[in-house]
Amino acid sequence: MGSDPQYAKWPLLPLSQHVFTLTNPYAARPAQQAAIKSLQDAISEHKMAPLYKYLAHPTEGILNATGETTSGAASQQKPLGRKPSAAAAGMMASGGITSGANLPWDEHTYQQLKADNDKELEEIQREEDEAVEKAGDTEIMAARGKRAEFFAKIGDKDKAISAYEDVLEKNGILGTKIDIVLAVIRMGLFYGDRALVKKYVTKAKTLVESGGDWDRRNRLKAYEGLHLLTVRSYNLAAPLLLDSLSTFTSYELCTYSNLVVYSVLAGSVSLKRVDFKSKVVDAPEIKAILGADGDDKLLALTGAISAGPGAEDAEMRDAKGTATPNASAKVTTAVNLTTLGTGMDQPETELAIDFSSLAQLVNSLYGGNYKVFFQALALVEEKFLTQDRYLFEHRGWFIREMRLRAYQQLLQSYRVVGLESMASDFGVTVDFLDRDLAKFIAGGRIPCTIDRVTGKGVIETNRPDDKNKQYQDVVKQGDQLITKLQKYGQAVRLRGSERA
């Protein structure tokens, strides 16, 4: 299994969700007030002077739009109309700062936090100097790693990344290198720096492929899957996130409940119907969260059944074959899913989440109950897509793609469908359905036509013949190849005449 994960505590990613909540126009006022309190408590507890300045400074802070302050020495107002930088935009909702949800600035508090940071940094430097004089390389690297974690803890992005890179360059242990790279990925996720995350995800994959242990391979799946969500590659994220469900230990990245939400949404919008059934609708890990009968819940929570080929390796299958627990003899009890991992600090509690709308979305889509599906889709947008920083930016795209998927699923079963009948099935007006389908038809996403000239309107599907389509593709590609060869032949003849 390899060594236990290192550098896995900082930064605290829930704080970035709190920052997002403050700038989210869809967030409820009580949620924003709770986010402000959580930020203030964390800043005070962990002495996060750089993060405090980055967020709340009257002239430089990304949150304090009105220059609100409790200190007379810092009463300057932020220029009106100031737009957040690209780096700041990664932490904020696209709607901008919500009025009345500012993080107050106190100059005295900041100076006290900064003094505490300087004092702790001096102690770390003293520890490193002593290690250089009296100890070996292991103690020196431990001191430098402590410095990197300190900068990550207080929210100093640039210094933390620089310190991590210094430790990474001088460390020769593969497992530790992977842990450092994962820590940098979390820094990028915290600040919404996608370029940084992409760079280090690639580096982590290279390190893991060179001999990473089983645990770190599985942790990287969750990291990469979450990154792919932020760049709207749901089709690539879905298999990674779904495989992570049964082996999830990356509690520093997100809660298990959040992972289930990301997995279900990514799978719903990207998987083919057969895979959607096996990996989402019938997946025991998802059933345990979204709702199933008692036996399925118990089997999923105890690990007696698993979803997907990534859930276990050969050793685990052999071990499972030697013991067959009697699930029916056990008593079903309430289980906190955030405590199912081992070897890492885990959250003591997890906020209760109502998954009913998500369950309705999955079951109604697969079952063809499109009126309930549209209602569930609206609720999922309200409760999940508009409230999560990783889902917020692409919520409009997700809603369109899910509507398209439902339309395609219904139309592929019929040659001709009445427009009024289909509108009734979806619980929408005929005009809305007409306009919505027209967009997808014009974009070539749905092969059908709408005829409203006669009667109340009908939809005629034009299913492409697979063999005919393959023939047309071969002819088209052959024409392109002949054109390229002709141009190449002309170029060769020209060069030959020049030589003559």
N, C-alpha and C positions, 0 to 999 in steps of 0.2 A: 504493500500500500504506500510505502514511502514515508517521509517525515511529515509531522503535522504542519498545517499551513502557517506561514509567518506573514507579518505585515498585513493582517486581514481585518484590523479594527477600524482604521482611519482611511479616508474621511467618513463622517457619518452621513450617509446618503439620504436618510429621512429629512435632514435639514434642507437639502435642495428641493424636496417636495414642498416643504413649508414656504420657501421663497417663492416657488411657483404659485402656491395657493394665494399668497398676498397679491400677486399680480393677475390672478385669474378672475375675469369678470363673471364667470359662472359659479364661483365659490360663494357659499353662504357666509354672511357676516360672522356668525359664531365660529365657523371654521377658520376664518381669517384672524379673528382675535386669538383663537387657540394657537394658530401658527406663530403669531407674534410672541406669545408667551413662551412657546417651545424654543423659539430662536433665542430669546433673551436668556432663558434658563441655561441653554447649551453654551452660549457665548460666555456667560458668567462662570459656569462650572469648569469649562475647559480652557478658559483664558484666551479666547479666540479674537485677539485684537485685530489681526489682518482681515479676517472675515467681517468683523464688525465695521471696520472702516470701508471695506468694499461694498457693504450693503447699505450702511446708514449715514455715511459722512454727508454733511450738508451740501457740499459742492461736488463730491466725487462718487458718492454712494448711488447704487443703481435703484434702490428702493425709495429713498427719502426724497421724493419728487418735489415736495413743498419746502424742503429745508427745515423741517420741524426739528427743534432742539430743546433740550432742557438746560442748556448751558449758555450763559450770556456771552461767553467768549467765542461761541461758534454760531452766531445768529445770522450769518450770511444766507441769502436765498439762492437756491439753484436757479440758473437762467431758465426762463420759461421756454417750452418747446424743445428742450434738450432731449435728444433721442439716445437710447441706450446703444452702447457699442455692440459690435458683433459678438464679442465674448459674453457681454452681459445678457444679450438676447437669448443665449443658450440656456439661461436659468429662468427666464421670464416667459410668461404667456404672451402670445402675439398681440393680445388686446391691450398690453401696456399696463401701467400702474393703476390700481383701483383706488379711487379717492377714499380717504379715511382709513387706509390700511398701511400706514407708514410705520417704519421702525424708528423710534425716537433716538436722537443722537445726544450723547452726554460726553463732553470733552474730558471731564474728570475721570469718568469710568474708563474711557479709552486709554488715557495716560496710565492709569493704574494697571490695566490689563497689559499694556505694552511693557511696563516696568517688570511685571511678573514674568512675561515672556523672556525678557533680557536676562533676568536672574536664572531662569531654568536653562536658557541656552548657554550661559556661562558654566553651569554645572556640567552640562553635556560636554562642553569643550574641555573642561578640566578632566573629566573621565576619559576622554579620547587622548589627551596629552599623557595621562598616566599610563594608559594602555600602550602608547607608542614607546614610552621609556622602559616600562617594566614587564609588559605582557607580550603576547604573541599576536599573530595575524587575526586569530579568531576573536579576541577581545577588541581589537581595533575595528574590525568590521561590525561587531555588535554595537560599538559606540557610534559609528557612522550610520548604522541602521536606525539607531535610536534618534539621531538628529533628523533623519528623513521622516520618521514617524511623527516627530514633534512638529515639523513644519506642516505635515498633512493634518495633524490634529487641530492646529490653530487656523488652518485655512489659507496658508500662504502657498498658492498654487505653484508659482515659478520656482521658488526655493525648494519646495517639496520635490518637484520633478527633477530638478538639478541634483538634489541629494540622492534621490533614488537611482538616477542614472550613474552617479559616481559609485554607489554600492554595487550596482549591476555590473559595471565594467570590471570591478576588482574582485568580484565573487566568482568562485569556480564551481559552486554546488548547483546542479541543475534545478533541483526542487526550489531552492531559495531564489534563483533567477526567475523562475516562473512566478513565484509569489510576488516578487518585486514588480514584474511587468503587470500582473493583475492589479496591484495597488495603483500603478500609474493609470491603468484603464479606469479605475474607480474615480480617480481625480478628474479625468476627462469627462466621465459621466456626470460627476457632481457639477461641473461648470458648463456642461453642454458643449464641450469641445469635440466635435465629431471627427475632425481630422486627426487629433491626437489619439482618440480611441481607435480609429481605423488602423493607424500606424502600429500601435502596440498590440492590437488583436492579431495582426499579421505576425508580429514578432513572437507573441505567445504561442501561436500555432506552430511556428518553426521550432521553438524550444520543446514543445510537447511532442512533436513528431520525432525529435531526436532522442527521445527516451523518457518522456514524462510518465509519472505513475498514474494509476487508474483514477485516483481521487482528483488529481489536478486536470486530467482529461475531461472528466465530467463537470468540474467547475467551469472550465473554459467554455463548454457548450452553453451554459447559462449566460456567461458574459457576452459571447459572440451573438447569441440569439437576441439578447436585449439591445445590443448595438444595432443589429439588423432591423429591429423594430423602429429605432429612431431614424433610420434612413429609408423607411418604407419598403424594405425588402421582406415582406411578410412571407412570401413563398419560401425564402431561404431560412427565415427565422423559425417557422413552424416546426420542422423536424427536429431542430436543435432544442427548442423549448420543450416539446413533447417528450423527447428522450430524457430531458433533465428531471422530469417530474418524479420518477421513481428512485432517483439517486441524488436528489437535491441536498446539498450541504452549504450552499453559498448564501448564508443568512446575512452576510455583510453587504450583499448586493440588493436583495429585496426579500420580502416575506414569502412564504410558501403560497399563501392565498393570492398574492399579486402574480406569482409565477403561473398559477392556474388561470388567472384572468388573461394574461398575455398569451398563454398557450392556446386557450379556447378561441380567442379572437383571431389569432394568426392562423390557426387550423381551419376555422370556419370560413375565412375569406380566401384561402389558397388551396386547400386540399381537394382532391377529386372525391366524388361521393363515396366510393368504396373505402378510401383511406379515412375520410371524415367519419364514417361509421365506426371503423375499427379503432382509430386513434383518438377520437374525441367523444363521440356519442357513447361508445361502449367501454372507454378506457376506465379502469377501476380507480385510478388516482383522481380522475376528474369526477367520477360518480361520487366518490367519497366527499367531495366538496359541494358539488352542485345538487346532490340529492340522489339517493338510490335506496334500495331495500337494505335492511340491517345486515344481511349476510355479505352483500357486496361491499358495504362500508367497512365491515370488520376485516374482510380479506384484503382490501386495499390498504388499510391502516397497518395491518400486521405484516404486509409484504408477501402474503401467501400467493397472490397473483400479481402479474406485472403487465405493463403496457409497452409494447414495442421492443425491438431487438436491442435497443441501447440500455435496457434496464438492468442487465446482469451480464457478467462475463462467465467464462467456462468454469472457473473455480466456484463461483456462486451457484451455478446450476448443479454442479456435483454435490455441493454441500446441501442444497435444497433437496436433492434426491435421497439423502440419508435420513431425512426427518419429514414427516407429513403431519403437521399440527392439526388437531381436530378443532376447526373453527366453531363448530356448533356448540362445543363444550365451553366456550368462553362467553363472558358477559360483555355486551356492548356498553362502553362507557364513553363519556365525552373526552375527546382528545384535542389538545392544543397542537396543531400541526407544526407550529414554529419550534417545537421542542423535539422533533423527531431526528435531528442531526446529532452528531457527536463530535467532540474534540474542539469545539469553537464556542465563543461567546454568542449567545442567542438572546433575542428579545424575550423578556419575561411574559409580556402580554402582547396580544395582537388585536387591533380594533375589529369589532364584529362587522362583517360585510354581508349585505343581503345579496345572495347570488340568484335569487328567483328569476330576475329578468334575464340573466345570462343563460340559465337552464331553459327558460322558455324559448330563447333565441335558437339554441342548439336543437331542441326537440321539435319545434315548429318548423324549422328549416328542413330537417331530415324527414319529418312526417308530412310535409306539404300543406300545413295549416298556415296559409300565407297571411290571413288577416291577423292572427295572433303573432306571426313573425314580424309584421310591420309595427305592431304595438310594442313588442319586445325590443325591436331595434331602436325605437325612440327612447325607451327606458334605459337601454344600454348606453346610448349616447349621453343621456342626462347623468347617469350614475357613475359611468366609468370613463368614457372617451373625453368628456369635458373636465374631469377631475384629476386625471393622471398626467404627469408631465411628459411621459414617454408616448402617450397616445393622443395627446391634445392636438398637436400640429397636423396630424393626418386624419383627423376625425371625419372631415368632409369626404375625403377620398374613400375611407372605409365604408361610410354609409352608402355612397354611390355603388361601390363594388358589391356590397351585400344585396342591394336592390337588384343589381344586374344579375347576380347569381340566382336569386329567386325567380326573376323573369325567365332566365335561360332554362331553369329546371322545369318550370311549368310548360314552356313553349316546346321543349324538345319532345314532349309526349303527344303533341297534336299537330295535325296538318293545318287545320283552320280553327281559330278560336274567336268567339264573339268578344268585341271590345268591352261591351257592357258586362258580359259574364265574367271576364277576367278582372275588371275593375271591382266587381262585387266580391270576388274571391279575395282580393287584396284589401278590401275595405277602403278604397279611395274613389274619387270621382273619375268619370270617363275622361274629362279634360286633362286632369292631372296625369293619368296613365298615358294618354295620347302624347302629351308633351314629353313625359319622361322616356317613353319608348323611342320617340323620335330622335332624341339625343344619342341613344345607344345605336340605333339603326344607322344614323348618319355617320357615326364613328366606326361602323363595321363590326360592332361588338355583338349584335344580334342579327342573324340572317333571316329577316322577315320583312314584310311590307304591310302597311295599314291602309285599308280601303274604307273611307268614310263617305264616299260619294253615294253609294246605295245603302239604304236602310240605316241601321244604327252603327254600322262599322264592324269590320272583321279584320282579323290579323291572320295573314297567310305566311306560314313559315317556309323558308327556302333552304331545306337541309342540303348541304353540299354532299355530293357523292364522293366518298373517300378515294375510290379508284380513279374517278375522273379528276379529282383534285391533284392526286399524285401525278397523273399524266400531264396535267397543265403545268405543274411545278417543274417536271422534267423538261418539257418543251421550253419553258421560260429560261431555266438555267442553261439549257443547251444553246439557246440563242445568245445568251450572254457570253458563254464560252467561245462560240464561233466568232463573235464580234471581237473579243480579246485576242484570239488567235490571228484574225485578219490584221488587226493593228500591229501585232508583233511581227507578222510576216512583212508588212510594209516597212517597218523600222529596220528589219534585217536586210531587205533589198536595198534600202537607201544607204545603209552603211557599206554594203558590198559594192555599190556603184562608186562610193567615195574612194574605196580602196583601189578600184580599177582606174 
